[in-house]
Amino acid sequence: MDRHGHGKSVDWWTIGCLTYEIFFGKPCFQNKDKKILEDLIRKSSFQFRSKECSENLQNFITSLLTVNVKSRLGYGGEEEVKNHAWFSRVNFEKVMNKLYRPPFTPKLKD
């Protein structure tokens, strides 16, 4: 869009977009008109589509989709993201050591 280079902060933006899409089943930015879509992205104009979304999740997504890179969650490093309230029940040491059991394991035939 703006044709500027991007640093690591764009990865945090992408995590925000993916988290939104996983939770709501739709992209956070949608419009058939490309110029309107680009404007929505530039302004980070999106809405939460579910009343079931916790305040912590809303804050997590909103903080990742902050337009000002220096104000975006993650700009200060991954610890900033890991310390967000949405992850309060996650033990990242267990994650790194693969000690969590997945809530669902698909049965594969081959």
FENHU-V664710 format. One record per backbone hydrogen bond with DSSP energy under -0.5 kcal/mol. NH is the residue of the N-H (numbers start at 1). CO is the residue of the C=O. If there is no record, write none. Layout:
nh->NH co->CO
nh->NH co->CO
//
This chain:
nh->10 co->7
nh->11 co->8
nh->12 co->8
nh->13 co->9
nh->14 co->10
nh->15 co->11
nh->16 co->12
nh->17 co->13
nh->18 co->14
nh->19 co->15
nh->20 co->16
nh->21 co->17
nh->22 co->18
nh->23 co->19
nh->24 co->20
nh->25 co->21
nh->30 co->28
nh->34 co->32
nh->37 co->33
nh->38 co->34
nh->39 co->35
nh->40 co->36
nh->41 co->37
nh->42 co->38
nh->43 co->39
nh->44 co->40
nh->44 co->41
nh->45 co->40
nh->46 co->44
nh->49 co->47
nh->53 co->50
nh->58 co->54
nh->59 co->55
nh->60 co->56
nh->61 co->57
nh->62 co->58
nh->63 co->59
nh->64 co->60
nh->65 co->61
nh->66 co->63
nh->69 co->67
nh->71 co->68
nh->72 co->68
nh->72 co->69
nh->73 co->63
nh->75 co->72
nh->77 co->74
nh->80 co->77
nh->81 co->77
nh->82 co->78
nh->83 co->79
nh->84 co->81
nh->87 co->84
nh->88 co->85
nh->90 co->87
nh->91 co->89
nh->92 co->90
nh->95 co->91
nh->96 co->92
nh->97 co->93
nh->98 co->95
nh->99 co->94
nh->106 co->104
nh->108 co->106
//
